[in-house]
């Protein structure tokens, strides 16, 4: 905020109460009007309202508008090509190289741009496992972004911890700063740039808070494999017997919804690491998509939308009654809620668990041909991990149409993977083998026909299938080999109709079904050609066959 009149703000008198001795001078940031260090949720609420950044809704959640960007600007992310990263990074579609000199000049402009302005700082950590924990500093020009960082990352425990906090990586989010392609060598006015050598991330011209969260995830995807730890785009929960389940999937496939199970402990909803000690959450909060959220189908997440401390992004509300409308997509379909993990009643407060018993790959099949559940061999699991097939749902990225768009995202999180996918896949294979984890594919997409003709599989059926997986009921039932993909499809599941388990039965024409199925299989085969040189032949052979 550029407080030209030098008006005293609600938290100004306590702005330095939780200040770190490692100040902003180390980053070259100076001549700021005021720095607000590690404000509490209550203080941030006061600052958000004072600065007209948001409004309080019925129940206490605060609603904000992210401006022009209501989703990730994936095409505007770059990684600085330095001596440390030049031969390491998987350059290409997801990791575009950026010149170090250009990055230096970009940050110089931001240093100048912030002079005379207020900034907010949250000193926090990424990673619940102390041996893998990354101390970070999030510097924002907006108070609500500081609340987002406080919700999403792990906070220091007391004033002394804040005083001694020394960040190993710094994220600077300045939505009002516009990059200029002619000056900054950017594609547009938006920039998300990461320098692993300078341990600095810059986010400019985007108010979408997901950029902060996903930038931290990208950083962990670079640092952890060097330690033999697998970073994963997945949610995780744990049964009362300590049995952990991982849910891989892109946004919109059900990671958050399915992992928020009232009968299991939630470890985390989106980003985790798998070390020799077990599973651990990267984050301290959840970032759930809330469009069309149902109080019956997703009661725990729904309850969070009415709590003090929750941030509602781009959710429509009535300014008189202060009631929110979770079905209104006027601004975007990608409406979001950010809240602390502890808001989920049965959250695992340690945010850690033992090695997983089950891994579930979630796919939203818009073709309507994939079975709702299949058991995978180890080779098949690696094949599907590398493929990362799903349909992108409207709103999660800029430029998506209303109709789901078939995509293959390696490791179920291609935009955040810094190394070649083979590096993550080999780590996953070693861990599955070592800890004897069962692997499954669950389709949360359409049945009885493609999008526009068939119907999306109900969340109730998906939950019944998932319960059967996690309780072990599907380990001893009869299976049939899928004629196209070769994985094992169970022939019965409690309370799930046969037409759901065998999707060909739900199509009007079996011939049309298999024609569509083989068309999808050919897409898999073409996609895997990009990776087959990095894997043994057995992985390729674990994919689909279309010689029927």
PyMOL commands that set and color helices and strands:
alter all, ss='L'
color gray80, all
select helices_A, chain A and resi 12-14+24-27+41-50+74-76+100-114+130-132+143-152+159-163+181-184+210-227+255-259+299-304+341-343+378-387+410-412+414-416+421-435+459-471+498-501+503-506+510-528+532-534+537-541
alter helices_A, ss='H'
color red, helices_A
select strands_A, chain A and resi 34-37+54-56+62-64+77-80+96-98+118-126+134-140+154-155+169-174+191-195+200-204+230-238+244-248+265-268+271-275+278-281+285-289+311-313+316-317+324-325+336-340+352-353+356-363+373-376+389-392+405-408+438-443+446-447+455-456+479-481+488-490
alter strands_A, ss='S'
color yellow, strands_A
deselect
rebuild
show_as cartoon
